[in-house]
Amino acid sequence: MTAQDSGSKPRTAAPLKVDIDTDQLITQGAHFLGVTKKELVADAVRMFIEHRREEIRQGMAESMRVLDGTTKARIALLTGIPAEDIDRLGGVGEER
């Protein structure tokens, strides 16, 4: 579903801030490949995500295991405090 599908305004390009050395690489790469900087960055990000898809899947799966819908799980994820320590410190008083 895109922003347009949901009835909101169409999305516009967002500025991407990169350091000078990275911008130089993007500029040179785009020039020698005969594409725009925008096309080069979009292709590079797609390739990077595809290359690291399994890492991303594992991270998502771990987040889903941690977030079981309880208040304790949300606090543990946000603070980095293990659920056992939250219990040891007195718990959170409410669940779900």
Secondary structure, DSSP 8 states (H G I E B T S, - for coil): --TTTTTS-----------HHHHHHHHHHHHHHTS-HHHHHHHHHHHHHHHTHHHHHHHHHHHHHH--S-HHHHHHHHH---HHHHHHTT--S---
